[in-house]
């Protein structure tokens, strides 16, 4: 395996593991991972990571690159969705200070670092595996 394939493999394994790590801790009572936030979305992230792992073993650079970019988009969209979920869950409360207090009680956890480091490794390996050789035509034109 090439270094870029190993780097991508490590990134996809981190994404796989990051789906089970705690991402949010509402009110200090329990932890939520990706599957407790949105189970179908988590399964799509898991499937993308598995495809990336398989493609990195089979040295399929285009599939690894595509899977890495899709994983990056999914993780960024999950972060945006979690942020919006926190800030708009309590919007039905007419007291704005109480609404802000409740929104501050939901904390982001260390699982986000695992997800984003996995995306960084997967993208790093996928972008490093691009062929940089350019073959010039040495035939004289007639």
C-alpha positions in Angstrom: 0.0 0.0 0.0 1.1 3.5 -0.8 1.5 6.1 1.9 -1.5 8.0 0.6 -3.7 4.9 0.8 -2.6 4.3 4.4 -3.4 7.9 5.2 -6.8 7.6 3.6 -7.4 4.3 5.4 -6.6 5.9 8.8 -8.9 8.8 8.0 -11.8 6.6 7.0 -11.3 4.5 10.2 -11.4 7.7 12.2 -14.6 8.7 10.5 -16.0 5.2 11.3 -15.0 5.5 14.9 -16.1 9.1 15.2 -19.7 8.2 14.5 -19.7 6.3 17.8 -18.0 9.1 19.8 -20.0 11.6 21.9 -20.8 14.7 19.9 -23.3 16.6 22.1 -24.1 16.5 25.8 -27.5 18.0 26.5 -27.9 19.4 30.1 -25.0 17.3 31.3 -27.1 14.2 31.5 -26.1 11.9 28.7 -24.1 11.9 25.5 -25.4 11.8 21.9 -23.5 10.3 19.0 -24.3 10.6 15.3 -26.9 7.8 15.5 -28.8 9.5 18.3 -28.8 12.8 16.5 -30.0 11.4 13.2 -29.8 7.6 12.6 -30.3 7.6 8.8 -27.7 10.3 8.4 -25.3 8.4 10.6 -25.8 5.3 8.5 -24.9 7.2 5.3 -21.7 8.5 7.0 -20.9 4.9 8.0 -21.5 3.6 4.5 -19.3 6.3 3.0 -16.5 5.4 5.4 -16.8 1.7 4.6 -16.7 2.4 0.9 -13.6 4.6 1.5 -11.9 1.8 3.5 -12.6 -0.8 0.8 -11.4 1.6 -2.0 -8.2 2.4 -0.1 -7.5 -1.3 0.2 -8.2 -1.8 -3.5 -6.1 1.2 -4.6 -9.0 2.9 -6.3 -7.9 6.5 -6.2 -11.0 8.0 -7.8 -13.4 6.3 -5.4 -11.2 7.2 -2.4 -11.2 10.8 -3.5 -14.9 10.9 -4.1 -15.6 9.2 -0.8 -13.3 11.6 1.1 -15.1 14.7 -0.4 -18.5 13.2 0.4 -17.4 12.5 3.9 -16.2 16.0 4.3 -19.5 17.4 3.1 -21.4 15.1 5.4 -19.4 16.0 8.5 -19.7 19.8 7.8 -23.4 19.5 7.2 -23.8 17.5 10.4 -21.9 20.3 12.3 -24.2 22.9 10.8 -27.3 20.8 11.6 -26.2 20.2 15.2 -25.5 23.9 15.6 -29.0 24.8 14.2 -30.6 22.1 16.3 -29.1 23.5 19.5 -30.1 27.1 18.7 -33.5 26.5 17.4 -34.8 23.7 19.6 -35.9 26.1 22.3 -37.2 28.8 20.0 -40.8 28.2 21.1 -40.1 29.7 24.5 -41.2 33.3 24.5 -38.5 34.4 27.0 -35.3 35.0 25.1 -32.9 34.9 28.1 -34.3 31.6 29.2 -34.1 30.3 25.6 -30.4 31.3 25.5 -29.7 29.7 28.9 -31.2 26.4 27.7 -29.2 26.5 24.5 -26.0 27.1 26.4 -26.7 23.9 28.4 -26.0 21.7 25.3 -22.3 21.3 25.0 -20.2 20.1 22.1 -18.0 17.1 22.9 -14.7 15.7 21.7 -16.2 13.5 19.0 -16.1 16.4 16.6 -12.3 16.4 16.8 -12.3 12.7 15.8 -14.6 13.3 12.9 -12.8 16.3 11.5 -9.4 14.7 11.9 -10.7 11.7 10.0 -11.9 13.9 7.2 -8.5 15.7 7.2 -6.6 12.4 6.9 -8.9 11.0 4.3 -8.7 14.2 2.2 -5.0 14.4 2.7 -4.5 10.9 1.4 -6.9 11.3 -1.4 -5.4 14.5 -2.7 -1.9 13.2 -2.3 -2.7 10.2 -4.5 -3.3 12.4 -7.6 -0.9 11.5 -10.4 1.5 14.3 -11.0 3.3 12.9 -14.0 2.7 14.5 -17.4 3.9 12.5 -20.4 4.9 14.8 -23.3 4.5 13.8 -26.8 8.0 13.4 -28.3 6.8 12.5 -31.8 7.6 15.1 -34.4 4.5 16.5 -36.2 4.5 15.8 -39.9 
